[in-house]
Amino acid sequence: MKRLRNHLIGVEQGSELLFSDYQDGGEMWTGEGPREARRAVGFSQDFKSLPAVQVAVSMYDMDGGTNQRADLRAEAVTRSGFELVFRTWGDSRIARIRADWLAIGEIRGEDEWDVD
């Protein structure tokens, strides 16, 4: 469990279209085997400490004639952002993916100085 040390809690959310590979014959749509898409996401302001980040697929468009394999994660979380990472493998054909995210963590008070 992540414990927050004070009453100053920040919540930020967003939505990111990771790719739309069916339009231009991109790797997720035409490729096979292990594939990965990454997108850097920045917060509107830094958290005081590392936030908890939750990600979820909010829209997917996949070929129904192949296996539908998907792995979505938040990686490299910092106080200022994270990397949204989508992976697939095998014969899966992914046309596009949109992911929603939510970050919750401790923020600085208006009268608190950053002396790091």
N, C-alpha and C positions, 0 to 999 in steps of 0.2 A: 504494500500500500504506500502511495506517495502522500506524505504529510506536509501540509503547507504551514509555514511558521507564523503567518499573520492573517489578518482579515483582507489583505489586498490580493484579490484573485482576479486574473485576467482570463477571458475566454475569447478566442478568435476562431472564425470558421471561414471556409472557402470551398470553391469547386474548381477543378482543373480538368480540361480536356487534354489527356495525355498524348493522343495521336488520333489521326483519321486516315489510316493507311489504305483503305479501299479506294480512295480518290486518286492516288498517284502510284498505286502498285507497290506500296511500301513493304518492308520486311515482315511486319506482323501479319499482313494479309497474304503475301506470296511465299514467305519463307517456311522452313521446317527446322525442327530441332530447337535448342535453347535460344530464346530471344528475350531482349530486355529493353524497356523504355524508362528513362529517368527524366524528372522535371524538378528543378530547384524551386522551392516555395519559400518566400520570405514573409515574416510577420510584419505588421505595420509598425510595431515597436518591439524592442527586445524584452524578453521576460527576465526576471531577476535571477532565476535558476532554470534548469532544464524543465520544460513543460512536458506534460503527458500529451502525446499526439495519437489520435485515433483516425484511421482512414477506412473508407468503405466505397465499393463500386456503386455509383449512382446511375450509370447508364452503360450498357454494353451492347455491342452489335457483333455477333459471332456467326460464322458459317455453321448451320445446323447439320451439315453432312460430315463434320469432323468432330473429334472429341473436344470438349470445351474445358480447357485447362487454364487456370488463372491463379496468380499469386500477386497480391497487392500489399505493399508495406511502406511504412515510414522509416527511413534509414538516415543515419548521420544527423540526428536531431541536435540542434544547438539552441542557444537562447534567442537567436535571430532567425531561425528557419530550419528546414529539413529537406531531404530528398524524397520525393514521391516516386516509388519504384514499382513497375508492373513487369511481371515475367510470365512467359508461357513456354511451352515445349512440345515436342512431338509434331503431330500433323495439325494442330489447332490453327485455325485461321481467324484472326481477330481483326475486324474492320475498324472499330474504334472503341475507346474506353474513356469514360469520364469518372473521376473520383472526387468525392467530398471528403473534407478533413475538418477536424476539430482539435484545437490545442487549448489546454487548460493548465495554468500555472501561476506561480507567485509573480507579482509585478511590483515595481518600485512605487512608493508614495510620491506625491508631488513635491514634498519638501525633503525627500531623501536624496543624498548625493551619491554618485557613482565614483568610488575611489579605488576601483580595481586596478 
